[in-house]
Amino acid sequence: MPAKQPEPLSYEQARAELAEVVQKLESGGGTLEESLALWERGEKLAQICQHWLDGAKAKLDAAGS
């Protein structure tokens, strides 16, 4: 049986999680491996947010044409 794909994050969910990641990175205290994992997760979350923003911009541009 194939593994269930995770639900895609909404912009708001990705932004909120990204803020948590940034806060954890800024507070420090973790190991280098933990910090790298957080950084990689933050990069992925930033890409998700950018995807949503690009989609919204494309819709606005299409509506303005």
All heavy atoms as TSV, in Angstrom:
chain	resi	resn	atom	element	x	y	z
A	1	MET	N	N	0.851	-1.178	0.000
A	1	MET	CA	C	0.000	0.000	0.000
A	1	MET	C	C	0.896	1.241	0.000
A	1	MET	O	O	1.770	1.376	0.855
A	1	MET	CB	C	-0.886	-0.038	1.239
A	1	MET	CG	C	-1.911	1.043	1.284
A	1	MET	SD	S	-3.185	0.543	2.466
A	1	MET	CE	C	-3.231	1.977	3.458
A	2	PRO	N	N	0.714	2.170	-0.958
A	2	PRO	CA	C	1.575	3.349	-1.029
A	2	PRO	C	C	1.345	4.277	0.160
A	2	PRO	O	O	0.240	4.350	0.706
A	2	PRO	CB	C	1.181	4.022	-2.341
A	2	PRO	CG	C	-0.119	3.446	-2.726
A	2	PRO	CD	C	-0.252	2.126	-2.039
A	3	ALA	N	N	2.400	4.985	0.533
A	3	ALA	CA	C	2.307	5.946	1.630
A	3	ALA	C	C	1.433	7.119	1.198
A	3	ALA	O	O	1.478	7.545	0.052
A	3	ALA	CB	C	3.688	6.439	2.015
A	4	LYS	N	N	0.646	7.616	2.131
A	4	LYS	CA	C	-0.226	8.755	1.849
A	4	LYS	C	C	0.623	10.017	1.722
A	4	LYS	O	O	1.506	10.271	2.533
A	4	LYS	CB	C	-1.234	8.922	2.983
A	4	LYS	CG	C	-2.225	10.032	2.738
A	4	LYS	CD	C	-3.210	10.155	3.869
A	4	LYS	CE	C	-4.120	11.332	3.632
A	4	LYS	NZ	N	-5.007	11.593	4.753
A	5	GLN	N	N	0.366	10.791	0.684
A	5	GLN	CA	C	1.079	12.048	0.477
A	5	GLN	C	C	0.593	13.067	1.506
A	5	GLN	O	O	-0.601	13.156	1.775
A	5	GLN	CB	C	0.810	12.591	-0.934
A	5	GLN	CG	C	1.418	11.763	-2.033
A	5	GLN	CD	C	2.934	11.793	-2.004
A	5	GLN	OE1	O	3.544	12.798	-1.668
A	5	GLN	NE2	N	3.536	10.670	-2.332
A	6	PRO	N	N	1.504	13.845	2.078
A	6	PRO	CA	C	1.070	14.861	3.040
A	6	PRO	C	C	0.253	15.944	2.351
A	6	PRO	O	O	0.441	16.217	1.167
A	6	PRO	CB	C	2.381	15.427	3.581
A	6	PRO	CG	C	3.405	15.089	2.561
A	6	PRO	CD	C	2.934	13.851	1.866
A	7	GLU	N	N	-0.660	16.511	3.104
A	7	GLU	CA	C	-1.470	17.607	2.578
A	7	GLU	C	C	-0.554	18.807	2.316
A	7	GLU	O	O	0.327	19.104	3.129
A	7	GLU	CB	C	-2.538	18.016	3.597
A	7	GLU	CG	C	-3.637	16.990	3.775
A	7	GLU	CD	C	-4.550	16.902	2.579
A	7	GLU	OE1	O	-4.887	17.940	1.987
A	7	GLU	OE2	O	-4.916	15.771	2.222
A	8	PRO	N	N	-0.738	19.483	1.188
A	8	PRO	CA	C	0.083	20.678	0.941
A	8	PRO	C	C	-0.251	21.764	1.965
A	8	PRO	O	O	-1.392	21.877	2.422
A	8	PRO	CB	C	-0.307	21.106	-0.467
A	8	PRO	CG	C	-1.541	20.363	-0.805
A	8	PRO	CD	C	-1.654	19.194	0.123
A	9	LEU	N	N	0.758	22.521	2.332
A	9	LEU	CA	C	0.562	23.594	3.300
A	9	LEU	C	C	-0.046	24.807	2.622
A	9	LEU	O	O	0.313	25.144	1.495
A	9	LEU	CB	C	1.904	23.999	3.917
A	9	LEU	CG	C	2.604	22.972	4.791
A	9	LEU	CD1	C	3.962	23.518	5.229
A	9	LEU	CD2	C	1.771	22.608	5.994
A	10	SER	N	N	-0.925	25.473	3.337
A	10	SER	CA	C	-1.427	26.754	2.862
A	10	SER	C	C	-0.327	27.796	3.081
A	10	SER	O	O	0.657	27.550	3.794
A	10	SER	CB	C	-2.682	27.168	3.643
A	10	SER	OG	O	-2.343	27.510	4.980
A	11	TYR	N	N	-0.503	28.944	2.475
A	11	TYR	CA	C	0.467	30.025	2.665
A	11	TYR	C	C	0.588	30.367	4.145
A	11	TYR	O	O	1.697	30.511	4.668
A	11	TYR	CB	C	0.040	31.265	1.858
A	11	TYR	CG	C	0.902	32.460	2.160
A	11	TYR	CD1	C	2.156	32.579	1.571
A	11	TYR	CD2	C	0.482	33.448	3.046
A	11	TYR	CE1	C	2.975	33.669	1.857
A	11	TYR	CE2	C	1.299	34.534	3.327
A	11	TYR	CZ	C	2.532	34.639	2.737
A	11	TYR	OH	O	3.342	35.703	3.028
A	12	GLU	N	N	-0.535	30.479	4.825
A	12	GLU	CA	C	-0.543	30.857	6.229
A	12	GLU	C	C	0.163	29.820	7.091
A	12	GLU	O	O	0.910	30.168	8.008
A	12	GLU	CB	C	-1.978	31.078	6.725
A	12	GLU	CG	C	-2.651	32.293	6.138
A	12	GLU	CD	C	-3.196	32.085	4.720
A	12	GLU	OE1	O	-3.215	30.935	4.223
A	12	GLU	OE2	O	-3.599	33.085	4.106
A	13	GLN	N	N	-0.058	28.537	6.798
A	13	GLN	CA	C	0.600	27.475	7.555
A	13	GLN	C	C	2.110	27.515	7.334
A	13	GLN	O	O	2.883	27.404	8.289
A	13	GLN	CB	C	0.053	26.106	7.147
A	13	GLN	CG	C	-1.376	25.857	7.574
A	13	GLN	CD	C	-1.965	24.623	6.897
A	13	GLN	OE1	O	-1.694	24.352	5.725
A	13	GLN	NE2	N	-2.757	23.871	7.641
A	14	ALA	N	N	2.521	27.652	6.091
A	14	ALA	CA	C	3.947	27.687	5.768
A	14	ALA	C	C	4.610	28.903	6.396
A	14	ALA	O	O	5.710	28.806	6.957
A	14	ALA	CB	C	4.157	27.684	4.255
A	15	ARG	N	N	3.951	30.049	6.354
A	15	ARG	CA	C	4.514	31.272	6.929
A	15	ARG	C	C	4.650	31.151	8.443
A	15	ARG	O	O	5.679	31.536	9.012
A	15	ARG	CB	C	3.631	32.474	6.570
A	15	ARG	CG	C	4.238	33.811	7.012
A	15	ARG	CD	C	3.281	34.937	6.822
A	15	ARG	NE	N	2.154	34.706	7.727
A	15	ARG	CZ	C	0.943	35.193	7.549
A	15	ARG	NH1	N	0.669	35.928	6.521
A	15	ARG	NH2	N	-0.017	34.944	8.420
A	16	ALA	N	N	3.637	30.581	9.096
A	16	ALA	CA	C	3.686	30.415	10.547
A	16	ALA	C	C	4.803	29.458	10.951
A	16	ALA	O	O	5.556	29.730	11.897
A	16	ALA	CB	C	2.340	29.914	11.070
A	17	GLU	N	N	4.927	28.343	10.231
A	17	GLU	CA	C	5.993	27.397	10.547
A	17	GLU	C	C	7.360	28.011	10.269
A	17	GLU	O	O	8.314	27.801	11.024
A	17	GLU	CB	C	5.816	26.091	9.774
A	17	GLU	CG	C	6.792	25.023	10.224
A	17	GLU	CD	C	6.631	23.693	9.515
A	17	GLU	OE1	O	5.558	23.419	8.936
A	17	GLU	OE2	O	7.609	22.921	9.535
A	18	LEU	N	N	7.474	28.783	9.195
A	18	LEU	CA	C	8.732	29.452	8.878
A	18	LEU	C	C	9.126	30.416	10.004
A	18	LEU	O	O	10.294	30.482	10.393
A	18	LEU	CB	C	8.626	30.197	7.544
A	18	LEU	CG	C	9.868	30.937	7.067
A	18	LEU	CD1	C	11.079	30.020	6.974
A	18	LEU	CD2	C	9.588	31.597	5.722
A	19	ALA	N	N	8.162	31.142	10.550
A	19	ALA	CA	C	8.440	32.054	11.663
A	19	ALA	C	C	8.956	31.271	12.873
A	19	ALA	O	O	9.885	31.723	13.562
A	19	ALA	CB	C	7.194	32.846	12.029
A	20	GLU	N	N	8.394	30.087	13.128
A	20	GLU	CA	C	8.861	29.244	14.226
A	20	GLU	C	C	10.295	28.776	13.979
A	20	GLU	O	O	11.118	28.762	14.905
A	20	GLU	CB	C	7.955	28.026	14.394
A	20	GLU	CG	C	6.584	28.335	14.929
A	20	GLU	CD	C	5.684	27.110	14.955
A	20	GLU	OE1	O	6.204	25.972	14.935
A	20	GLU	OE2	O	4.460	27.294	15.010
A	21	VAL	N	N	10.577	28.381	12.748
A	21	VAL	CA	C	11.925	27.929	12.399
A	21	VAL	C	C	12.924	29.058	12.624
A	21	VAL	O	O	13.988	28.849	13.225
A	21	VAL	CB	C	11.979	27.424	10.942
A	21	VAL	CG1	C	13.412	27.267	10.459
A	21	VAL	CG2	C	11.226	26.104	10.809
A	22	VAL	N	N	12.608	30.256	12.169
A	22	VAL	CA	C	13.502	31.400	12.337
A	22	VAL	C	C	13.734	31.676	13.820
A	22	VAL	O	O	14.872	31.894	14.255
A	22	VAL	CB	C	12.944	32.648	11.625
A	22	VAL	CG1	C	13.714	33.908	12.011
A	22	VAL	CG2	C	12.961	32.445	10.120
A	23	GLN	N	N	12.676	31.622	14.617
A	23	GLN	CA	C	12.793	31.870	16.050
A	23	GLN	C	C	13.714	30.834	16.704
A	23	GLN	O	O	14.577	31.187	17.512
A	23	GLN	CB	C	11.417	31.846	16.707
A	23	GLN	CG	C	11.439	32.162	18.185
A	23	GLN	CD	C	10.051	32.141	18.801
A	23	GLN	OE1	O	9.163	31.457	18.311
A	23	GLN	NE2	N	9.873	32.880	19.867
A	24	LYS	N	N	13.556	29.567	16.330
A	24	LYS	CA	C	14.407	28.516	16.889
A	24	LYS	C	C	15.858	28.715	16.486
A	24	LYS	O	O	16.769	28.540	17.304
A	24	LYS	CB	C	13.919	27.139	16.433
A	24	LYS	CG	C	12.635	26.704	17.095
A	24	LYS	CD	C	12.175	25.356	16.552
A	24	LYS	CE	C	10.829	24.967	17.111
A	24	LYS	NZ	N	10.336	23.703	16.529
A	25	LEU	N	N	16.082	29.087	15.221
A	25	LEU	CA	C	17.453	29.313	14.760
A	25	LEU	C	C	18.083	30.506	15.477
A	25	LEU	O	O	19.256	30.473	15.839
A	25	LEU	CB	C	17.486	29.514	13.246
A	25	LEU	CG	C	17.313	28.255	12.407
A	25	LEU	CD1	C	17.124	28.622	10.940
A	25	LEU	CD2	C	18.495	27.310	12.575
A	26	GLU	N	N	17.308	31.553	15.672
A	26	GLU	CA	C	17.830	32.749	16.331
A	26	GLU	C	C	18.133	32.508	17.799
A	26	GLU	O	O	19.055	33.096	18.354
A	26	GLU	CB	C	16.862	33.918	16.179
A	26	GLU	CG	C	16.834	34.493	14.782
A	26	GLU	CD	C	15.843	35.623	14.609
A	26	GLU	OE1	O	14.911	35.767	15.445
A	26	GLU	OE2	O	15.980	36.375	13.629
A	27	SER	N	N	17.359	31.629	18.447
A	27	SER	CA	C	17.575	31.364	19.866
A	27	SER	C	C	18.799	30.483	20.108
A	27	SER	O	O	19.368	30.496	21.192
A	27	SER	CB	C	16.334	30.724	20.496
A	27	SER	OG	O	16.142	29.414	20.006
A	28	GLY	N	N	19.193	29.735	19.074
A	28	GLY	CA	C	20.375	28.880	19.194
A	28	GLY	C	C	20.137	27.743	20.168
A	28	GLY	O	O	19.007	27.364	20.456
A	29	GLY	N	N	21.220	27.199	20.661
A	29	GLY	CA	C	21.114	26.150	21.659
A	29	GLY	C	C	21.058	24.742	21.108
A	29	GLY	O	O	21.273	23.792	21.838
A	30	GLY	N	N	20.759	24.596	19.828
A	30	GLY	CA	C	20.691	23.274	19.235
A	30	GLY	C	C	22.047	22.835	18.715
A	30	GLY	O	O	23.010	23.602	18.694
A	31	THR	N	N	22.097	21.591	18.309
A	31	THR	CA	C	23.328	21.076	17.711
A	31	THR	C	C	23.445	21.593	16.284
A	31	THR	O	O	22.481	22.123	15.711
A	31	THR	CB	C	23.318	19.543	17.673
A	31	THR	OG1	O	22.276	19.107	16.788
A	31	THR	CG2	C	23.113	18.943	19.052
A	32	LEU	N	N	24.612	21.424	15.719
A	32	LEU	CA	C	24.825	21.826	14.331
A	32	LEU	C	C	23.876	21.070	13.410
A	32	LEU	O	O	23.277	21.654	12.500
A	32	LEU	CB	C	26.277	21.580	13.930
A	32	LEU	CG	C	26.636	21.915	12.486
A	32	LEU	CD1	C	26.360	23.378	12.183
A	32	LEU	CD2	C	28.092	21.570	12.210
A	33	GLU	N	N	23.703	19.771	13.669
A	33	GLU	CA	C	22.807	18.956	12.839
A	33	GLU	C	C	21.365	19.451	12.930
A	33	GLU	O	O	20.655	19.522	11.925
A	33	GLU	CB	C	22.885	17.477	13.245
A	33	GLU	CG	C	24.197	16.813	12.901
A	33	GLU	CD	C	25.313	17.106	13.921
A	33	GLU	OE1	O	25.015	17.586	15.043
A	33	GLU	OE2	O	26.478	16.872	13.579
A	34	GLU	N	N	20.929	19.813	14.140
A	34	GLU	CA	C	19.571	20.342	14.315
A	34	GLU	C	C	19.412	21.672	13.585
A	34	GLU	O	O	18.386	21.917	12.944
A	34	GLU	CB	C	19.256	20.509	15.804
A	34	GLU	CG	C	19.118	19.210	16.546
A	34	GLU	CD	C	19.073	19.380	18.060
A	34	GLU	OE1	O	19.576	20.399	18.579
A	34	GLU	OE2	O	18.554	18.467	18.714
A	35	SER	N	N	20.419	22.509	13.693
A	35	SER	CA	C	20.370	23.805	13.019
A	35	SER	C	C	20.324	23.643	11.507
A	35	SER	O	O	19.570	24.344	10.827
A	35	SER	CB	C	21.581	24.655	13.412
A	35	SER	OG	O	21.527	24.983	14.780
A	36	LEU	N	N	21.106	22.717	10.978
A	36	LEU	CA	C	21.080	22.468	9.534
A	36	LEU	C	C	19.725	21.941	9.088
A	36	LEU	O	O	19.209	22.350	8.039
A	36	LEU	CB	C	22.187	21.491	9.140
A	36	LEU	CG	C	23.601	22.064	9.160
A	36	LEU	CD1	C	24.623	20.959	8.938
A	36	LEU	CD2	C	23.761	23.159	8.140
A	37	ALA	N	N	19.135	21.049	9.877
A	37	ALA	CA	C	17.814	20.516	9.541
A	37	ALA	C	C	16.775	21.631	9.563
A	37	ALA	O	O	15.903	21.700	8.682
A	37	ALA	CB	C	17.433	19.391	10.501
A	38	LEU	N	N	16.852	22.508	10.561
A	38	LEU	CA	C	15.925	23.641	10.626
A	38	LEU	C	C	16.122	24.567	9.431
A	38	LEU	O	O	15.152	25.059	8.850
A	38	LEU	CB	C	16.127	24.428	11.928
A	38	LEU	CG	C	15.514	23.837	13.179
A	38	LEU	CD1	C	15.992	24.599	14.417
A	38	LEU	CD2	C	13.994	23.852	13.103
A	39	TRP	N	N	17.373	24.829	9.083
A	39	TRP	CA	C	17.668	25.698	7.942
A	39	TRP	C	C	17.058	25.114	6.668
A	39	TRP	O	O	16.423	25.832	5.889
A	39	TRP	CB	C	19.173	25.873	7.775
A	39	TRP	CG	C	19.517	26.774	6.633
A	39	TRP	CD1	C	19.737	26.413	5.336
A	39	TRP	CD2	C	19.629	28.181	6.660
A	39	TRP	NE1	N	20.002	27.508	4.559
A	39	TRP	CE2	C	19.939	28.619	5.357
A	39	TRP	CE3	C	19.516	29.131	7.677
A	39	TRP	CZ2	C	20.126	29.953	5.052
A	39	TRP	CZ3	C	19.709	30.461	7.359
A	39	TRP	CH2	C	20.007	30.863	6.062
A	40	GLU	N	N	17.251	23.809	6.453
A	40	GLU	CA	C	16.706	23.159	5.258
A	40	GLU	C	C	15.183	23.217	5.250
A	40	GLU	O	O	14.575	23.461	4.203
A	40	GLU	CB	C	17.195	21.718	5.178
A	40	GLU	CG	C	18.671	21.626	4.843
A	40	GLU	CD	C	19.224	20.220	4.924
A	40	GLU	OE1	O	18.480	19.272	5.259
A	40	GLU	OE2	O	20.429	20.058	4.654
A	41	ARG	N	N	14.558	23.016	6.407
A	41	ARG	CA	C	13.107	23.120	6.486
A	41	ARG	C	C	12.660	24.552	6.185
A	41	ARG	O	O	11.673	24.772	5.475
A	41	ARG	CB	C	12.610	22.681	7.871
A	41	ARG	CG	C	11.111	22.739	8.044
A	41	ARG	CD	C	10.399	21.814	7.112
A	41	ARG	NE	N	8.946	21.914	7.314
A	41	ARG	CZ	C	8.049	21.533	6.439
A	41	ARG	NH1	N	8.414	20.967	5.309
A	41	ARG	NH2	N	6.773	21.671	6.674
A	42	GLY	N	N	13.404	25.512	6.705
A	42	GLY	CA	C	13.093	26.916	6.441
A	42	GLY	C	C	13.176	27.251	4.967
A	42	GLY	O	O	12.333	27.983	4.429
A	43	GLU	N	N	14.184	26.711	4.290
A	43	GLU	CA	C	14.317	26.923	2.847
A	43	GLU	C	C	13.102	26.361	2.107
A	43	GLU	O	O	12.567	26.996	1.201
A	43	GLU	CB	C	15.601	26.263	2.323
A	43	GLU	CG	C	16.871	26.970	2.724
A	43	GLU	CD	C	17.087	28.256	1.963
A	43	GLU	OE1	O	16.764	28.321	0.764
A	43	GLU	OE2	O	17.592	29.218	2.580
A	44	LYS	N	N	12.672	25.172	2.495
A	44	LYS	CA	C	11.509	24.540	1.853
A	44	LYS	C	C	10.246	25.371	2.106
A	44	LYS	O	O	9.449	25.601	1.195
A	44	LYS	CB	C	11.346	23.115	2.396
A	44	LYS	CG	C	10.151	22.386	1.858
A	44	LYS	CD	C	10.305	22.050	0.397
A	44	LYS	CE	C	9.147	21.186	-0.069
A	44	LYS	NZ	N	9.110	21.033	-1.503
A	45	LEU	N	N	10.077	25.819	3.342
A	45	LEU	CA	C	8.908	26.639	3.675
A	45	LEU	C	C	8.918	27.964	2.916
A	45	LEU	O	O	7.875	28.430	2.453
A	45	LEU	CB	C	8.854	26.886	5.182
A	45	LEU	CG	C	8.555	25.649	6.019
A	45	LEU	CD1	C	8.897	25.906	7.484
A	45	LEU	CD2	C	7.108	25.211	5.869
A	46	ALA	N	N	10.097	28.563	2.764
A	46	ALA	CA	C	10.202	29.813	2.000
A	46	ALA	C	C	9.815	29.583	0.542
A	46	ALA	O	O	9.142	30.426	-0.076
A	46	ALA	CB	C	11.617	30.375	2.102
A	47	GLN	N	N	10.197	28.432	-0.013
A	47	GLN	CA	C	9.819	28.099	-1.390
A	47	GLN	C	C	8.310	27.944	-1.517
A	47	GLN	O	O	7.708	28.395	-2.502
A	47	GLN	CB	C	10.509	26.814	-1.834
A	47	GLN	CG	C	11.984	26.956	-2.070
A	47	GLN	CD	C	12.647	25.622	-2.383
A	47	GLN	OE1	O	12.012	24.582	-2.381
A	47	GLN	NE2	N	13.941	25.670	-2.632
A	48	ILE	N	N	7.692	27.317	-0.515
A	48	ILE	CA	C	6.231	27.150	-0.534
A	48	ILE	C	C	5.557	28.516	-0.511
A	48	ILE	O	O	4.632	28.781	-1.288
A	48	ILE	CB	C	5.774	26.273	0.651
A	48	ILE	CG1	C	6.264	24.834	0.458
A	48	ILE	CG2	C	4.251	26.324	0.814
A	48	ILE	CD1	C	6.106	23.950	1.680
A	49	CYS	N	N	6.019	29.393	0.373
A	49	CYS	CA	C	5.440	30.742	0.455
A	49	CYS	C	C	5.610	31.491	-0.863
A	49	CYS	O	O	4.666	32.126	-1.342
A	49	CYS	CB	C	6.086	31.531	1.596
A	49	CYS	SG	S	5.623	30.971	3.247
A	50	GLN	N	N	6.794	31.390	-1.441
A	50	GLN	CA	C	7.044	32.082	-2.709
A	50	GLN	C	C	6.141	31.547	-3.810
A	50	GLN	O	O	5.643	32.309	-4.647
A	50	GLN	CB	C	8.517	31.963	-3.107
A	50	GLN	CG	C	8.890	32.853	-4.258
A	50	GLN	CD	C	8.675	34.324	-3.941
A	50	GLN	OE1	O	9.179	34.836	-2.950
A	50	GLN	NE2	N	7.938	35.028	-4.783
A	51	HIS	N	N	5.918	30.242	-3.828
A	51	HIS	CA	C	5.026	29.636	-4.814
A	51	HIS	C	C	3.614	30.222	-4.696
A	51	HIS	O	O	2.997	30.582	-5.702
A	51	HIS	CB	C	5.004	28.116	-4.622
A	51	HIS	CG	C	4.008	27.421	-5.482
A	51	HIS	ND1	N	4.221	27.189	-6.826
A	51	HIS	CD2	C	2.776	26.908	-5.195
A	51	HIS	CE1	C	3.158	26.568	-7.319
A	51	HIS	NE2	N	2.277	26.381	-6.361
A	52	TRP	N	N	3.123	30.323	-3.469
A	52	TRP	CA	C	1.794	30.903	-3.259
A	52	TRP	C	C	1.757	32.365	-3.710
A	52	TRP	O	O	0.794	32.804	-4.352
A	52	TRP	CB	C	1.395	30.816	-1.785
A	52	TRP	CG	C	0.857	29.478	-1.383
A	52	TRP	CD1	C	1.497	28.532	-0.630
A	52	TRP	CD2	C	-0.426	28.931	-1.692
A	52	TRP	NE1	N	0.682	27.438	-0.469
A	52	TRP	CE2	C	-0.505	27.654	-1.098
A	52	TRP	CE3	C	-1.521	29.402	-2.411
A	52	TRP	CZ2	C	-1.630	26.842	-1.212
A	52	TRP	CZ3	C	-2.637	28.591	-2.520
A	52	TRP	CH2	C	-2.697	27.330	-1.920
A	53	LEU	N	N	2.802	33.119	-3.362
A	53	LEU	CA	C	2.837	34.535	-3.745
A	53	LEU	C	C	2.926	34.709	-5.256
A	53	LEU	O	O	2.261	35.581	-5.824
A	53	LEU	CB	C	4.009	35.239	-3.053
A	53	LEU	CG	C	3.885	35.371	-1.536
A	53	LEU	CD1	C	5.185	35.906	-0.958
A	53	LEU	CD2	C	2.709	36.256	-1.164
A	54	ASP	N	N	3.727	33.872	-5.909
A	54	ASP	CA	C	3.821	33.935	-7.369
A	54	ASP	C	C	2.472	33.622	-8.015
A	54	ASP	O	O	2.088	34.266	-8.990
A	54	ASP	CB	C	4.887	32.962	-7.884
A	54	ASP	CG	C	6.305	33.386	-7.521
A	54	ASP	OD1	O	6.515	34.551	-7.126
A	54	ASP	OD2	O	7.208	32.526	-7.621
A	55	GLY	N	N	1.766	32.633	-7.462
A	55	GLY	CA	C	0.451	32.288	-7.995
A	55	GLY	C	C	-0.552	33.428	-7.833
A	55	GLY	O	O	-1.333	33.721	-8.749
A	56	ALA	N	N	-0.502	34.062	-6.674
A	56	ALA	CA	C	-1.415	35.192	-6.436
A	56	ALA	C	C	-1.098	36.350	-7.387
A	56	ALA	O	O	-2.000	36.992	-7.929
A	56	ALA	CB	C	-1.303	35.639	-4.991
A	57	LYS	N	N	0.197	36.625	-7.590
A	57	LYS	CA	C	0.602	37.692	-8.488
A	57	LYS	C	C	0.147	37.397	-9.921
A	57	LYS	O	O	-0.349	38.289	-10.622
A	57	LYS	CB	C	2.095	37.910	-8.466
A	57	LYS	CG	C	2.550	39.066	-9.333
A	57	LYS	CD	C	4.039	39.279	-9.264
A	57	LYS	CE	C	4.518	40.452	-10.073
A	57	LYS	NZ	N	4.017	40.588	-11.406
A	58	ALA	N	N	0.287	36.150	-10.353
A	58	ALA	CA	C	-0.134	35.782	-11.697
A	58	ALA	C	C	-1.637	35.992	-11.881
A	58	ALA	O	O	-2.088	36.470	-12.920
A	58	ALA	CB	C	0.234	34.332	-11.986
A	59	LYS	N	N	-2.415	35.657	-10.838
A	59	LYS	CA	C	-3.866	35.875	-10.908
A	59	LYS	C	C	-4.195	37.364	-10.993
A	59	LYS	O	O	-5.081	37.757	-11.759
A	59	LYS	CB	C	-4.551	35.240	-9.692
A	59	LYS	CG	C	-4.595	33.742	-9.750
A	59	LYS	CD	C	-5.287	33.168	-8.526
A	59	LYS	CE	C	-5.263	31.662	-8.545
A	59	LYS	NZ	N	-5.876	31.078	-7.354
A	60	LEU	N	N	-3.481	38.165	-10.212
A	60	LEU	CA	C	-3.726	39.607	-10.254
A	60	LEU	C	C	-3.343	40.189	-11.607
A	60	LEU	O	O	-4.044	41.042	-12.153
A	60	LEU	CB	C	-2.948	40.307	-9.142
A	60	LEU	CG	C	-3.461	40.099	-7.731
A	60	LEU	CD1	C	-2.487	40.686	-6.719
A	60	LEU	CD2	C	-4.846	40.712	-7.570
A	61	ASP	N	N	-2.204	39.729	-12.126
A	61	ASP	CA	C	-1.779	40.210	-13.443
A	61	ASP	C	C	-2.769	39.814	-14.528
A	61	ASP	O	O	-3.090	40.620	-15.413
A	61	ASP	CB	C	-0.395	39.652	-13.784
A	61	ASP	CG	C	0.716	40.256	-12.940
A	61	ASP	OD1	O	0.477	41.289	-12.275
A	61	ASP	OD2	O	1.830	39.673	-12.945
A	62	ALA	N	N	-3.303	38.594	-14.448
A	62	ALA	CA	C	-4.290	38.146	-15.435
A	62	ALA	C	C	-5.596	38.930	-15.320
A	62	ALA	O	O	-6.228	39.242	-16.336
A	62	ALA	CB	C	-4.555	36.648	-15.253
A	63	ALA	N	N	-5.977	39.247	-14.094
A	63	ALA	CA	C	-7.212	40.006	-13.898
A	63	ALA	C	C	-7.058	41.445	-14.384
A	63	ALA	O	O	-8.044	42.056	-14.820
A	63	ALA	CB	C	-7.608	40.002	-12.421
A	64	GLY	N	N	-5.834	41.971	-14.332
A	64	GLY	CA	C	-5.605	43.353	-14.747
A	64	GLY	C	C	-5.403	43.516	-16.237
A	64	GLY	O	O	-5.341	44.623	-16.749
A	65	SER	N	N	-5.318	42.408	-16.946
A	65	SER	CA	C	-5.070	42.479	-18.390
A	65	SER	C	C	-6.317	42.762	-19.175
A	65	SER	O	O	-7.392	42.423	-18.907
A	65	SER	CB	C	-4.470	41.170	-18.897
A	65	SER	OG	O	-3.219	40.955	-18.281
